[in-house]
Amino acid sequence: SISNVEFLNIGRQSGADAIDISRTTLDAKDLKIQNVTDKGISVGEASKGLLDNVKINNTMVGIVVKDSSEVATKNIDLSSVGLVDYMAYNKKQHYGAAKLKITEDNKNAARIIAEHGSIVYLNEELVPTRDVNVEKMYNSFMKSVK
């Protein structure tokens, strides 16, 4: 569990995510994430998460869910996110697709990338999926700033 924490100026020297979890359960509430060179929150490798009342400002990507992980969010406030607000995809072939349920987002039309096979809901509506070349993505615009 993480609550009432601020993550500020993450990765300026090395490129980094503010929160990056694998094979765990995350209950995060009342967080402020600001000035991050990579992802605000990255959830992977069969993790489960609940994110509530999280403010993410000035990151490359807001929230990523990947590799058999499941995340539910509510009261997320995203601003000045460079590439995309939310992403759901499969990076490691020995894992399955991601599941993401977004409710009470501060935007009516969040920018979302959902890879085929992933399941993403935005305020109870299923988000269309698309082809995503994850390897190419990580070798180009998702490459860490270092």
C-alpha positions as CSV (number, residue, x, y, z in Angstrom):
1,S,0.0,0.0,0.0
2,I,1.1,3.5,-0.8
3,S,-0.8,6.6,0.3
4,N,-0.3,10.3,0.7
5,V,3.0,10.4,-1.1
6,E,4.6,12.8,-3.7
7,F,7.0,11.6,-6.4
8,L,8.8,14.6,-7.8
9,N,11.5,15.0,-10.5
10,I,12.1,11.3,-11.2
11,G,14.6,10.1,-13.7
12,R,16.3,13.4,-14.7
13,Q,19.7,11.7,-14.6
14,S,18.9,8.2,-15.7
15,G,15.4,7.9,-17.1
16,A,12.9,6.2,-14.8
17,D,9.3,5.5,-13.8
18,A,7.9,7.0,-10.6
19,I,6.3,3.7,-9.6
20,D,7.2,0.4,-11.3
21,I,5.9,-2.9,-9.9
22,S,6.1,-6.5,-10.9
23,R,4.4,-9.7,-9.5
24,T,2.7,-7.8,-6.6
25,T,-0.5,-6.2,-5.5
26,L,-0.6,-2.4,-5.3
27,D,-3.1,-0.3,-3.5
28,A,-2.2,3.3,-4.2
29,K,-4.3,6.3,-2.9
30,D,-3.8,10.0,-2.7
31,L,-0.6,10.3,-4.8
32,K,1.0,13.2,-6.6
33,I,3.4,12.3,-9.4
34,Q,5.2,15.1,-11.2
35,N,8.1,15.6,-13.6
36,V,8.9,12.1,-14.6
37,T,11.0,11.3,-17.6
38,D,9.3,7.9,-18.3
39,K,6.0,6.4,-16.9
40,G,4.1,7.8,-14.0
41,I,3.0,4.3,-13.0
42,S,4.0,1.0,-14.6
43,V,2.3,-2.3,-13.5
44,G,3.5,-5.5,-15.0
45,E,4.2,-9.2,-14.7
46,A,0.9,-10.5,-13.3
47,S,0.4,-7.7,-10.8
48,K,-2.9,-6.4,-9.6
49,G,-3.6,-2.8,-8.7
50,L,-6.1,-0.3,-7.5
51,L,-5.2,3.4,-8.1
52,D,-7.4,6.0,-6.4
53,N,-7.1,9.8,-6.4
54,V,-3.8,10.0,-8.2
55,K,-2.5,13.2,-9.9
56,I,0.0,12.7,-12.7
57,N,1.6,15.8,-14.3
58,N,4.5,16.1,-16.8
59,T,5.3,12.5,-17.6
60,M,6.0,10.8,-20.9
61,V,3.2,8.2,-20.3
62,G,0.7,8.3,-17.5
63,I,-0.2,4.7,-16.5
64,V,0.9,1.5,-18.2
65,V,-0.6,-1.9,-17.5
66,K,1.1,-4.9,-19.2
67,D,1.9,-8.6,-19.1
68,S,-1.1,-10.3,-17.4
69,S,-1.7,-7.5,-15.0
70,E,-5.1,-6.1,-13.9
71,V,-5.6,-2.5,-12.7
72,A,-8.6,-0.5,-11.7
73,T,-8.4,3.3,-11.4
74,K,-10.7,6.0,-10.2
75,N,-10.3,9.7,-9.7
76,I,-7.2,10.0,-11.9
77,D,-6.1,13.5,-12.9
78,L,-3.6,13.5,-15.8
79,S,-2.1,16.7,-17.2
80,S,0.9,17.5,-19.5
81,V,1.4,13.8,-20.4
82,G,3.7,13.8,-23.4
83,L,2.7,10.7,-25.4
84,V,-0.4,8.9,-24.1
85,D,-2.4,8.8,-20.9
86,Y,-3.0,5.0,-20.6
87,M,-1.5,2.0,-22.2
88,A,-2.4,-1.7,-22.0
89,Y,-0.3,-4.3,-23.8
90,N,1.8,-7.5,-23.7
91,K,5.5,-7.0,-23.6
92,K,6.8,-10.4,-22.5
93,Q,5.5,-13.3,-24.5
94,H,5.3,-15.7,-21.5
95,Y,2.6,-13.4,-20.0
96,G,-0.9,-12.7,-21.4
97,A,-2.8,-9.5,-22.1
98,A,-3.5,-6.7,-19.7
99,K,-6.8,-5.5,-18.2
100,L,-7.5,-1.9,-17.2
101,K,-10.7,-0.4,-15.9
102,I,-10.7,3.4,-15.8
103,T,-13.5,5.2,-13.9
104,E,-13.9,8.9,-13.1
105,D,-11.0,10.1,-15.2
106,N,-10.6,13.8,-15.3
107,K,-11.0,13.7,-19.1
108,N,-13.9,12.6,-21.2
109,A,-11.6,11.3,-24.0
110,A,-8.4,10.0,-22.4
111,R,-5.7,9.1,-24.9
112,I,-5.4,5.3,-24.7
113,I,-3.4,2.7,-26.5
114,A,-4.9,-0.8,-26.0
115,E,-3.2,-3.6,-27.8
116,H,-5.3,-6.4,-29.4
117,G,-6.1,-8.9,-26.7
118,S,-6.0,-6.3,-23.9
119,I,-9.2,-5.3,-22.2
120,V,-9.7,-1.6,-21.4
121,Y,-12.8,0.1,-20.1
122,L,-13.2,3.9,-19.9
123,N,-16.2,4.8,-17.8
124,E,-17.9,1.4,-18.5
125,E,-17.3,1.6,-22.2
126,L,-14.9,-0.9,-23.9
127,V,-12.0,0.8,-25.6
128,P,-11.2,-0.4,-29.2
129,T,-7.9,-2.2,-29.5
130,R,-5.3,-2.0,-32.2
131,D,-2.1,-3.6,-33.4
132,V,0.9,-2.5,-31.4
133,N,4.5,-3.3,-32.3
134,V,5.7,-3.4,-28.7
135,E,9.3,-4.2,-29.6
136,K,9.5,-1.3,-32.0
137,M,7.7,0.9,-29.4
138,Y,10.4,0.2,-26.8
139,N,13.2,0.8,-29.3
140,S,11.8,4.2,-30.3
141,F,9.5,6.6,-28.4
142,M,9.3,4.4,-25.2
143,K,13.0,4.1,-24.9
144,S,14.1,5.5,-21.6
145,V,15.7,8.9,-21.5
146,K,19.2,8.3,-20.3
